[in-house]
Amino acid sequence: MSGLRIGYALTGSFCTFSESFEAMKALAARGHELTPIASFNSYNLSTRFGTAEENRRKMTEICGREIIRTVEAAEPIGPKKMFDILIVAPCTSNTLAKLANGINDTPVTMAVKSHLRNFGPVLIAISTNDALAAAARNIGALQNSRGYFFVPYRQDDVRKKPMSAVADFSLIPEAAELAVQGVQMQPILRG
């Protein structure tokens, strides 16, 4: 499968950005057309994992398009039927909570809301330190909601961060191609 129109959104789990950029490259190498979308934090914050400017440059270089970075710019995604699939990778617990509760106050949450209006698939790659705590109910709510698919995930560091989970970003291309067909990649939980 090639030639999918993909909205690729990043939220603020900066420690997984390098893996997310590799997944972007893999999707582009498969012949898919990517449009980057950034949350306010992923667009503006510099961290020990890279400066905001470096991250923006990488997104635009890989995707070959300008970043959707405002709520206003994200709203037309659904009406214009811009994407075949929307990927949120990484997806933080904050974004999970907003999606599970219908809050659309960031470029990423508005992009998802707008895309879902046409029943388009949304692929979530979680990266959160409280996946097995406060975020668990939001993960469960989205896994039980129409249109949402998950990149398989695992506990991150059972000794130092026992409630943390992170998606296997290397599976994003395959999980995306399955989600477009309405299939959830299995098993969702990995060891």
Backbone as a chain_set.jsonl record, in Angstrom:
{"seq": "MSGLRIGYALTGSFCTFSESFEAMKALAARGHELTPIASFNSYNLSTRFGTAEENRRKMTEICGREIIRTVEAAEPIGPKKMFDILIVAPCTSNTLAKLANGINDTPVTMAVKSHLRNFGPVLIAISTNDALAAAARNIGALQNSRGYFFVPYRQDDVRKKPMSAVADFSLIPEAAELAVQGVQMQPILRG", "coords": {"N": [[0.853, -1.175, 0.0], [0.622, 2.152, -0.918], [0.92, 5.738, -1.24], [-0.824, 6.959, 0.552], [-2.509, 9.704, 2.085], [-1.342, 11.328, 4.73], [-1.852, 12.762, 7.868], [0.4, 13.795, 10.215], [0.903, 13.997, 13.479], [2.571, 15.518, 16.233], [2.921, 15.449, 19.728], [3.904, 16.614, 23.034], [5.856, 14.574, 24.07], [8.875, 14.574, 24.27], [11.084, 12.884, 24.464], [10.647, 10.806, 22.757], [10.78, 11.798, 20.223], [12.893, 11.378, 18.33], [12.485, 8.723, 17.563], [9.971, 9.003, 16.467], [10.495, 10.677, 14.28], [11.965, 8.879, 12.738], [9.951, 7.048, 12.126], [8.335, 8.703, 10.558], [10.066, 9.05, 8.362], [10.151, 6.405, 7.434], [7.491, 6.044, 6.61], [7.35, 7.949, 4.561], [9.235, 6.823, 2.834], [7.808, 4.643, 1.967], [6.188, 5.725, 0.134], [4.141, 7.396, 0.952], [2.277, 10.423, 1.476], [3.022, 12.998, 3.6], [1.804, 15.296, 6.033], [2.86, 17.52, 8.403], [1.79, 18.061, 11.78], [1.639, 19.987, 14.677], [1.518, 20.114, 18.216], [1.045, 22.869, 20.501], [3.129, 22.814, 22.424], [5.003, 20.962, 21.307], [5.753, 22.37, 19.083], [6.878, 24.739, 20.056], [8.622, 24.386, 22.304], [11.921, 23.965, 23.539], [14.07, 21.344, 24.474], [16.14, 19.013, 26.363], [16.267, 17.094, 24.475], [16.378, 18.258, 22.045], [16.212, 21.32, 20.164], [13.42, 23.542, 19.671], [13.464, 24.708, 17.154], [15.161, 22.937, 15.713], [13.575, 20.613, 15.787], [11.275, 21.448, 14.383], [12.445, 21.95, 11.885], [13.267, 19.355, 11.155], [10.758, 18.068, 10.926], [9.574, 19.479, 8.763], [11.449, 19.018, 6.735], [11.383, 16.2, 6.421], [8.692, 15.754, 5.777], [8.188, 17.589, 3.766], [6.421, 19.679, 3.722], [4.705, 22.543, 5.098], [4.206, 23.044, 8.617], [1.218, 22.318, 10.28], [0.079, 24.317, 12.737], [-1.685, 25.731, 14.269], [-4.911, 26.076, 15.841], [-6.851, 27.081, 14.153], [-5.79, 26.515, 11.609], [-5.925, 23.769, 11.637], [-8.617, 23.111, 11.681], [-9.918, 22.936, 9.047], [-9.235, 20.389, 8.155], [-11.011, 18.14, 8.24], [-13.416, 19.077, 6.771], [-12.198, 19.534, 4.265], [-11.349, 17.036, 3.675], [-8.655, 16.124, 3.95], [-6.885, 14.038, 4.674], [-6.133, 10.488, 4.57], [-5.595, 9.072, 6.788], [-4.925, 9.921, 10.174], [-2.209, 10.35, 12.238], [-1.083, 10.279, 15.557], [1.784, 10.748, 17.088], [4.408, 11.16, 19.083], [1.756, 10.498, 21.451], [0.703, 12.141, 24.181], [-0.289, 11.821, 27.686], [-1.823, 14.01, 28.35], [-2.902, 14.835, 25.883], [-4.283, 12.464, 25.268], [-6.25, 12.534, 27.299], [-7.661, 14.849, 26.594], [-8.65, 14.105, 24.059], [-10.249, 11.882, 24.758], [-12.199, 13.15, 26.176], [-13.38, 14.959, 24.503], [-12.214, 17.499, 24.121], [-11.063, 20.219, 22.348], [-8.722, 22.039, 21.97], [-6.174, 22.472, 20.987], [-3.834, 22.426, 18.208], [-3.46, 19.72, 17.508], [-5.545, 18.24, 18.813], [-7.758, 19.46, 17.636], [-7.266, 18.785, 14.965], [-7.63, 15.994, 15.074], [-10.353, 15.841, 15.891], [-11.562, 17.121, 13.691], [-10.807, 15.434, 11.586], [-12.051, 13.04, 12.35], [-14.72, 13.615, 11.904], [-15.392, 12.763, 9.401], [-15.298, 10.102, 9.707], [-12.713, 9.15, 9.535], [-9.761, 7.172, 10.079], [-7.836, 7.259, 13.116], [-4.651, 6.971, 14.315], [-3.004, 6.144, 17.218], [-0.029, 6.619, 19.0], [1.047, 5.956, 21.923], [2.817, 7.632, 24.574], [3.568, 7.873, 27.639], [3.994, 8.562, 31.109], [2.075, 7.767, 32.891], [0.412, 5.73, 31.959], [-0.593, 3.365, 33.031], [-1.938, 4.265, 35.156], [-3.478, 7.195, 35.945], [-3.939, 7.852, 33.215], [-4.915, 5.523, 32.163], [-7.725, 5.103, 32.041], [-8.42, 6.851, 29.999], [-7.032, 5.838, 27.806], [-8.356, 3.383, 27.621], [-10.964, 4.331, 27.063], [-10.593, 5.485, 24.519], [-9.671, 3.276, 23.073], [-11.995, 1.94, 22.937], [-13.556, 3.416, 21.299], [-15.046, 4.415, 18.252], [-13.123, 4.64, 15.323], [-10.593, 5.029, 16.388], [-7.317, 3.732, 16.563], [-4.541, 1.849, 17.787], [-1.013, 2.005, 18.016], [0.876, -0.81, 18.761], [1.937, -1.212, 22.166], [4.104, -1.083, 25.094], [5.169, -1.635, 28.508], [7.314, 0.845, 29.742], [9.626, 1.207, 31.544], [9.819, -0.924, 33.885], [10.889, -0.965, 36.453], [11.868, 1.649, 37.241], [9.859, 3.321, 36.303], [7.051, 2.267, 36.766], [4.407, 2.698, 35.936], [4.463, 3.607, 33.407], [4.144, 3.676, 29.821], [4.96, 2.997, 26.406], [4.639, 3.356, 22.902], [5.615, 1.145, 20.222], [7.391, 2.585, 18.023], [8.513, 1.765, 15.63], [6.625, 0.191, 14.478], [4.735, 1.812, 13.365], [4.362, 2.367, 10.481], [3.266, -0.103, 9.452], [1.087, -0.459, 11.216], [-0.422, 1.796, 10.569], [-1.143, 1.308, 7.887], [-2.755, -0.909, 8.247], [-4.761, 0.2, 9.881], [-6.05, 1.949, 8.124], [-7.446, 0.138, 6.696], [-9.277, -0.564, 8.54], [-8.443, -2.249, 10.556], [-7.162, -3.268, 13.658], [-3.89, -3.462, 14.68], [-2.396, -6.334, 16.033], [-0.685, -8.242, 18.612], [-1.957, -5.733, 20.848], [-0.775, -5.106, 23.292], [2.552, -5.466, 24.11], [5.451, -7.396, 25.013]], "CA": [[0.0, 0.0, 0.0], [1.37, 3.407, -0.945], [0.15, 6.885, -1.671], [-1.776, 7.467, 1.538], [-2.362, 11.08, 2.554], [-1.229, 11.142, 6.179], [-1.583, 13.843, 8.8], [1.289, 13.219, 11.223], [0.901, 14.953, 14.588], [3.449, 15.299, 17.375], [2.656, 16.145, 20.979], [5.118, 16.89, 23.78], [6.719, 13.571, 24.682], [10.072, 14.884, 23.501], [12.052, 11.784, 24.508], [10.373, 9.865, 21.661], [10.792, 12.489, 18.926], [13.809, 10.763, 17.36], [11.8, 7.537, 17.042], [8.864, 9.472, 15.642], [11.063, 11.13, 13.018], [12.295, 7.673, 11.961], [8.684, 6.517, 11.598], [7.973, 9.598, 9.448], [10.919, 8.701, 7.227], [9.723, 5.098, 6.916], [6.24, 6.257, 5.877], [7.69, 8.654, 3.314], [9.924, 5.859, 1.972], [6.788, 3.744, 1.409], [5.442, 6.465, -0.874], [3.015, 8.123, 1.516], [2.378, 11.888, 1.52], [2.852, 13.39, 5.001], [1.653, 16.685, 6.442], [3.129, 17.576, 9.837], [0.914, 18.815, 12.677], [2.345, 20.096, 15.951], [0.878, 20.747, 19.367], [1.739, 24.103, 20.881], [4.388, 22.491, 23.102], [5.98, 20.34, 20.409], [6.201, 23.392, 18.141], [7.542, 25.876, 20.687], [9.54, 24.131, 23.42], [13.235, 23.341, 23.39], [14.361, 20.468, 25.606], [17.433, 18.332, 26.235], [16.172, 16.189, 23.329], [16.482, 19.044, 20.827], [15.567, 22.629, 20.203], [12.181, 23.657, 18.91], [13.84, 24.999, 15.769], [15.641, 21.686, 15.109], [12.44, 19.706, 15.595], [10.457, 21.974, 13.281], [13.194, 21.734, 10.648], [13.188, 17.93, 10.81], [9.396, 17.765, 10.464], [9.323, 20.024, 7.428], [12.334, 18.34, 5.784], [10.897, 14.842, 6.154], [7.357, 15.786, 5.172], [8.167, 18.438, 2.588], [5.281, 20.595, 3.83], [4.66, 23.395, 6.272], [3.578, 22.44, 9.788], [-0.052, 22.839, 10.79], [0.468, 24.621, 14.113], [-2.717, 26.505, 14.957], [-6.242, 25.458, 15.856], [-7.542, 27.547, 12.949], [-5.262, 25.796, 10.445], [-6.306, 22.355, 11.744], [-10.068, 22.933, 11.542], [-10.374, 22.509, 7.721], [-8.79, 19.035, 7.802], [-12.181, 17.315, 7.955], [-14.208, 19.568, 5.651], [-11.461, 19.394, 3.007], [-10.969, 15.626, 3.549], [-7.239, 16.233, 3.623], [-6.07, 12.861, 4.974], [-6.701, 9.137, 4.643], [-5.382, 8.67, 8.181], [-4.219, 10.885, 11.014], [-1.372, 9.658, 13.221], [-0.596, 11.095, 16.663], [2.939, 9.979, 17.543], [3.837, 10.575, 20.285], [0.528, 11.016, 22.042], [0.895, 12.256, 25.626], [-1.486, 11.61, 28.511], [-2.618, 15.229, 28.257], [-3.661, 14.747, 24.632], [-5.223, 11.355, 25.434], [-7.362, 13.001, 28.127], [-8.46, 15.784, 25.804], [-9.37, 13.346, 23.029], [-11.266, 11.043, 25.4], [-13.246, 14.002, 26.736], [-13.894, 15.869, 23.485], [-11.658, 18.846, 24.252], [-10.384, 20.521, 21.084], [-8.121, 23.352, 22.162], [-4.818, 22.506, 20.453], [-3.85, 22.027, 16.803], [-3.578, 18.266, 17.365], [-6.886, 17.773, 19.173], [-8.672, 19.936, 16.595], [-7.024, 17.967, 13.777], [-8.288, 14.706, 15.293], [-11.802, 16.069, 15.853], [-11.948, 17.45, 12.328], [-10.621, 14.221, 10.781], [-13.051, 12.039, 12.757], [-16.057, 13.96, 11.426], [-15.595, 11.972, 8.186], [-15.04, 8.716, 10.117], [-11.351, 8.755, 9.173], [-9.045, 6.506, 11.161], [-6.815, 7.966, 13.886], [-3.71, 6.031, 14.908], [-2.387, 6.713, 18.416], [1.201, 6.006, 19.513], [1.141, 6.545, 23.26], [4.071, 7.789, 25.287], [3.138, 8.541, 28.86], [4.466, 7.976, 32.363], [0.972, 7.297, 33.736], [-0.486, 4.898, 31.149], [-1.219, 2.348, 33.874], [-2.509, 4.985, 36.301], [-4.538, 8.138, 35.579], [-4.227, 7.839, 31.776], [-5.465, 4.229, 31.751], [-9.138, 5.211, 31.665], [-8.516, 7.534, 28.71], [-6.609, 4.854, 26.804], [-9.481, 2.452, 27.476], [-12.076, 5.009, 26.389], [-10.283, 5.641, 23.099], [-9.619, 1.955, 22.454], [-13.38, 1.492, 22.802], [-14.255, 4.412, 20.497], [-14.97, 4.238, 16.809], [-12.166, 5.443, 14.577], [-9.268, 5.059, 17.009], [-6.475, 2.544, 16.495], [-3.344, 2.067, 18.597], [0.245, 1.335, 17.737], [1.165, -1.646, 19.918], [2.762, -0.558, 23.181], [4.635, -1.907, 26.187], [5.663, -0.873, 29.652], [8.548, 1.537, 29.388], [10.702, 0.843, 32.465], [9.009, -1.457, 34.987], [11.505, -0.706, 37.755], [11.933, 3.07, 37.559], [8.606, 3.982, 35.923], [6.152, 1.125, 36.612], [3.11, 3.06, 35.344], [4.759, 4.19, 32.107], [4.05, 2.836, 28.621], [5.361, 3.67, 25.173], [4.376, 2.603, 21.676], [6.748, 0.714, 19.415], [7.304, 3.489, 16.877], [8.909, 1.066, 14.402], [5.437, -0.461, 13.921], [3.788, 2.807, 12.86], [3.951, 2.195, 9.079], [2.374, -1.255, 9.309], [-0.148, -0.191, 11.96], [-1.181, 2.791, 9.801], [-1.72, 0.664, 6.705], [-3.851, -1.749, 8.742], [-5.84, 1.057, 10.376], [-6.786, 2.452, 6.96], [-8.341, -0.958, 6.315], [-10.178, -0.802, 9.661], [-7.901, -3.364, 11.332], [-6.272, -2.951, 14.757], [-2.718, -4.331, 14.745], [-2.389, -7.176, 17.233], [-1.327, -7.842, 19.857], [-1.772, -4.328, 21.22], [0.201, -5.098, 24.386], [3.752, -6.205, 23.77], [6.338, -7.641, 26.146]], "C": [[0.896, 1.234, 0.0], [0.438, 4.529, -1.368], [-0.907, 7.37, -0.707], [-1.464, 8.93, 1.853], [-2.457, 11.032, 4.074], [-1.01, 12.473, 6.874], [-0.766, 13.236, 9.928], [1.497, 14.249, 12.323], [1.856, 14.536, 15.703], [2.948, 16.107, 18.56], [3.921, 16.034, 21.832], [5.88, 15.802, 24.496], [8.052, 13.583, 23.941], [11.079, 13.74, 23.45], [11.826, 10.772, 23.386], [10.404, 10.531, 20.287], [11.711, 11.825, 17.908], [13.18, 9.509, 16.749], [10.646, 7.931, 16.113], [9.374, 9.971, 14.292], [11.454, 9.948, 12.132], [11.039, 7.047, 11.361], [8.19, 7.381, 10.437], [8.754, 9.239, 8.192], [10.486, 7.383, 6.591], [8.421, 5.22, 6.125], [6.502, 6.947, 4.551], [8.363, 7.701, 2.326], [8.957, 4.865, 1.329], [5.903, 4.465, 0.389], [4.226, 7.21, -0.356], [3.318, 9.621, 1.556], [2.061, 12.34, 2.942], [2.711, 14.903, 5.153], [1.869, 16.744, 7.942], [2.138, 18.482, 10.575], [1.614, 18.841, 14.028], [1.452, 20.697, 17.021], [1.64, 22.028, 19.683], [3.092, 23.795, 21.507], [5.414, 21.891, 22.149], [6.522, 21.346, 19.399], [7.132, 24.421, 18.796], [8.626, 25.567, 21.709], [10.841, 23.479, 22.987], [13.503, 22.531, 24.642], [15.751, 19.858, 25.42], [17.443, 17.357, 25.059], [16.22, 16.934, 21.996], [15.776, 20.375, 20.967], [14.288, 22.602, 19.379], [12.487, 23.879, 17.435], [14.32, 23.736, 15.053], [14.481, 20.737, 14.823], [11.53, 20.161, 14.463], [11.138, 21.731, 11.938], [13.105, 20.275, 10.21], [11.808, 17.568, 10.269], [9.174, 18.253, 9.039], [10.217, 19.367, 6.372], [11.811, 16.959, 5.421], [9.592, 14.874, 5.372], [7.288, 16.62, 3.899], [7.001, 19.416, 2.556], [5.424, 21.432, 5.095], [3.883, 22.701, 7.393], [2.243, 23.122, 10.07], [0.164, 23.049, 12.284], [-0.529, 25.487, 14.862], [-4.041, 25.748, 14.902], [-6.985, 25.834, 14.569], [-7.083, 26.796, 11.699], [-5.667, 24.324, 10.456], [-7.787, 22.12, 11.463], [-10.505, 22.465, 10.156], [-10.002, 21.075, 7.329], [-9.973, 18.138, 7.435], [-12.99, 17.804, 6.775], [-13.522, 19.399, 4.296], [-11.054, 17.944, 2.727], [-9.497, 15.485, 3.154], [-6.453, 14.933, 3.763], [-6.862, 11.565, 4.883], [-6.604, 8.602, 6.062], [-4.648, 9.799, 8.895], [-3.493, 10.103, 12.104], [-0.949, 10.658, 14.292], [0.521, 10.301, 17.336], [4.11, 10.907, 17.846], [2.536, 11.254, 20.696], [0.69, 10.975, 23.56], [-0.401, 11.963, 26.386], [-2.392, 12.835, 28.476], [-3.496, 15.197, 26.995], [-4.659, 13.601, 24.691], [-6.461, 11.801, 26.202], [-8.263, 13.944, 27.344], [-9.273, 15.045, 24.749], [-10.504, 12.533, 23.638], [-12.443, 11.866, 25.919], [-13.745, 15.078, 25.77], [-13.409, 17.301, 23.594], [-10.777, 19.115, 23.031], [-9.735, 21.891, 21.14], [-6.656, 23.432, 21.751], [-4.888, 22.15, 18.97], [-4.062, 20.52, 16.623], [-4.982, 17.784, 17.709], [-7.924, 18.258, 18.164], [-8.499, 19.127, 15.313], [-7.736, 16.627, 13.905], [-9.8, 14.855, 15.195], [-12.276, 16.293, 14.427], [-11.866, 16.221, 11.42], [-11.697, 13.173, 11.09], [-14.451, 12.358, 12.238], [-16.41, 13.197, 10.153], [-15.346, 10.483, 8.437], [-13.669, 8.216, 9.661], [-10.649, 8.112, 10.348], [-7.979, 7.398, 11.795], [-5.957, 6.913, 14.567], [-2.946, 6.725, 16.02], [-1.146, 5.907, 18.796], [1.47, 6.638, 20.873], [2.585, 6.628, 23.751], [3.743, 8.588, 26.539], [3.623, 7.801, 30.093], [3.334, 7.473, 33.246], [-0.06, 6.475, 32.953], [-1.227, 3.862, 31.991], [-1.768, 2.959, 35.16], [-3.614, 5.895, 35.768], [-4.904, 8.095, 34.099], [-4.905, 6.547, 31.318], [-6.926, 4.332, 31.307], [-9.307, 5.9, 30.316], [-8.062, 6.637, 27.563], [-7.75, 3.883, 26.542], [-10.649, 3.071, 26.741], [-11.817, 5.128, 24.891], [-10.189, 4.292, 22.388], [-11.027, 1.406, 22.218], [-14.212, 2.468, 21.969], [-14.027, 4.165, 19.008], [-13.925, 5.179, 16.203], [-10.767, 5.472, 15.143], [-8.593, 3.696, 16.911], [-5.197, 2.87, 17.26], [-2.153, 1.312, 18.025], [0.525, 0.457, 18.954], [2.169, -0.997, 20.869], [3.14, -1.533, 24.278], [4.975, -1.017, 27.362], [7.054, -0.352, 29.311], [9.731, 1.075, 30.236], [10.031, 0.385, 33.76], [9.599, -1.187, 36.364], [11.453, 0.782, 38.144], [10.628, 3.816, 37.277], [7.529, 2.907, 35.7], [4.791, 1.443, 36.003], [3.243, 3.576, 33.912], [4.574, 3.175, 30.976], [4.415, 3.673, 27.406], [5.08, 2.751, 23.988], [5.692, 2.177, 21.033], [6.67, 1.485, 18.098], [7.71, 2.821, 15.568], [7.716, 0.383, 13.734], [4.443, 0.515, 13.302], [3.418, 2.583, 11.387], [2.965, 1.038, 8.874], [1.04, -1.024, 10.017], [-1.034, 0.804, 11.214], [-1.87, 2.145, 8.602], [-2.861, -0.276, 7.091], [-5.037, -0.9, 9.179], [-6.676, 1.624, 9.232], [-7.777, 1.396, 6.463], [-9.334, -1.307, 7.428], [-9.728, -1.92, 10.583], [-6.965, -2.844, 12.409], [-5.121, -3.949, 14.753], [-2.704, -5.062, 16.077], [-1.043, -7.858, 17.398], [-1.016, -6.387, 20.183], [-0.709, -4.225, 22.321], [1.364, -6.0, 24.045], [4.643, -6.358, 25.0], [7.628, -6.905, 26.04]], "O": [[1.812, 1.348, 0.814], [-0.69, 4.291, -1.798], [-1.802, 8.118, -1.099], [-0.303, 9.337, 1.883], [-3.513, 10.736, 4.634], [-0.102, 13.226, 6.522], [-1.195, 12.257, 10.538], [2.182, 15.252, 12.124], [1.938, 13.363, 16.067], [2.599, 17.281, 18.431], [4.903, 15.428, 21.404], [6.528, 16.109, 25.497], [8.324, 12.723, 23.103], [11.848, 13.637, 22.494], [12.709, 9.966, 23.092], [10.084, 9.889, 19.287], [11.349, 11.717, 16.737], [13.326, 9.261, 15.552], [10.387, 7.27, 15.108], [8.748, 9.712, 13.265], [11.292, 10.006, 10.913], [11.057, 6.572, 10.225], [7.685, 6.856, 9.444], [8.191, 9.134, 7.102], [10.456, 7.254, 5.367], [8.262, 4.575, 5.089], [5.932, 6.567, 3.528], [8.098, 7.76, 1.125], [9.25, 4.308, 0.271], [4.973, 3.871, -0.155], [3.368, 7.615, -1.14], [4.475, 10.028, 1.657], [0.962, 12.097, 3.44], [3.402, 15.68, 4.494], [1.143, 16.09, 8.692], [1.712, 19.518, 10.064], [2.129, 17.817, 14.476], [0.724, 21.659, 16.775], [2.746, 22.24, 19.188], [4.092, 24.431, 21.173], [6.582, 22.278, 22.183], [7.641, 21.185, 18.91], [8.063, 24.913, 18.16], [9.479, 26.417, 21.961], [10.852, 22.558, 22.17], [13.201, 22.975, 25.75], [16.446, 20.149, 24.447], [18.5, 16.849, 24.685], [16.115, 16.317, 20.936], [14.865, 20.536, 21.78], [14.104, 21.751, 18.509], [11.836, 23.297, 16.567], [13.93, 23.487, 13.912], [14.412, 20.132, 13.753], [11.066, 19.341, 13.67], [10.485, 21.352, 10.966], [12.892, 19.991, 9.031], [11.694, 16.849, 9.277], [8.646, 17.521, 8.203], [9.787, 19.179, 5.234], [11.797, 16.586, 4.248], [9.409, 14.115, 4.421], [6.429, 16.387, 3.048], [6.633, 19.921, 1.495], [6.155, 21.083, 6.022], [3.01, 21.873, 7.135], [2.153, 24.349, 10.094], [0.403, 22.092, 13.021], [-0.248, 25.933, 15.975], [-4.258, 24.899, 14.037], [-7.666, 25.0, 13.973], [-7.895, 26.477, 10.831], [-5.744, 23.697, 9.4], [-8.166, 21.025, 11.046], [-11.415, 21.639, 10.082], [-10.418, 20.601, 6.272], [-9.93, 17.448, 6.416], [-13.24, 17.031, 5.851], [-14.187, 19.148, 3.291], [-10.484, 17.648, 1.677], [-9.151, 14.827, 2.173], [-5.464, 14.732, 3.058], [-8.075, 11.536, 5.087], [-7.421, 7.786, 6.488], [-3.859, 10.529, 8.295], [-4.098, 9.292, 12.804], [-0.506, 11.76, 13.972], [0.272, 9.329, 18.05], [4.747, 11.397, 16.914], [2.26, 12.401, 20.346], [0.801, 9.9, 24.15], [-1.474, 11.872, 25.79], [-3.612, 12.7, 28.566], [-4.688, 15.498, 27.051], [-5.783, 13.748, 24.21], [-7.587, 11.49, 25.812], [-9.488, 13.848, 27.421], [-10.456, 15.33, 24.566], [-11.606, 12.501, 23.09], [-13.547, 11.347, 26.084], [-14.452, 16.001, 26.176], [-14.12, 18.226, 23.201], [-9.868, 18.344, 22.721], [-10.154, 22.806, 20.432], [-5.965, 24.376, 22.134], [-5.904, 21.623, 18.516], [-4.756, 20.092, 15.701], [-5.555, 16.99, 16.961], [-8.875, 17.535, 17.867], [-9.484, 18.815, 14.643], [-8.374, 16.17, 12.957], [-10.458, 14.084, 14.496], [-13.28, 15.719, 14.004], [-12.744, 15.995, 10.588], [-12.19, 12.501, 10.185], [-15.287, 11.46, 12.141], [-17.588, 13.003, 9.852], [-15.202, 9.703, 7.496], [-13.479, 7.022, 9.429], [-10.911, 8.466, 11.497], [-7.313, 8.18, 11.116], [-6.464, 6.067, 15.304], [-2.317, 7.76, 15.803], [-1.195, 4.682, 18.902], [2.049, 7.721, 20.963], [3.44, 5.817, 23.395], [3.651, 9.815, 26.505], [3.659, 6.57, 30.122], [3.593, 6.816, 34.254], [-1.254, 6.521, 33.248], [-2.371, 3.523, 31.689], [-2.031, 2.25, 36.131], [-4.589, 5.408, 35.195], [-6.071, 8.284, 33.755], [-5.417, 6.484, 30.2], [-7.319, 3.721, 30.313], [-10.228, 5.577, 29.566], [-8.639, 6.672, 26.476], [-8.077, 3.591, 25.392], [-11.265, 2.427, 25.892], [-12.717, 4.898, 24.084], [-10.583, 4.175, 21.228], [-11.22, 0.511, 21.395], [-15.438, 2.361, 21.935], [-12.945, 3.757, 18.583], [-13.865, 6.362, 16.54], [-9.836, 5.895, 14.458], [-9.209, 2.656, 17.143], [-4.815, 4.036, 17.368], [-2.259, 0.157, 17.611], [0.419, 0.938, 20.083], [3.113, -0.329, 20.446], [2.595, -2.632, 24.39], [5.06, 0.204, 27.229], [7.855, -1.036, 28.673], [10.732, 0.602, 29.697], [9.715, 1.201, 34.626], [8.865, -1.182, 37.352], [11.039, 1.123, 39.252], [10.324, 4.816, 37.927], [7.136, 2.664, 34.559], [4.084, 0.524, 35.588], [2.249, 3.937, 33.282], [4.815, 1.98, 31.149], [4.21, 4.887, 27.379], [5.26, 1.536, 24.065], [6.741, 2.775, 21.272], [5.966, 1.08, 17.173], [7.293, 3.267, 14.499], [7.783, 0.033, 12.555], [3.416, 0.095, 12.769], [2.229, 2.609, 11.07], [1.949, 1.196, 8.197], [-0.016, -1.356, 9.478], [-2.258, 0.674, 11.224], [-3.044, 2.406, 8.337], [-3.826, -0.42, 6.341], [-6.185, -1.234, 8.887], [-7.891, 1.763, 9.368], [-8.813, 1.724, 5.885], [-10.135, -2.23, 7.283], [-10.541, -2.484, 11.315], [-6.063, -2.059, 12.114], [-5.352, -5.156, 14.815], [-2.971, -4.47, 17.123], [-0.323, -8.036, 16.415], [0.049, -5.874, 19.84], [0.154, -3.349, 22.273], [1.174, -7.174, 23.725], [4.59, -5.54, 25.918], [8.476, -7.016, 26.926]]}, "num_chains": 1, "name": "protein.A"}
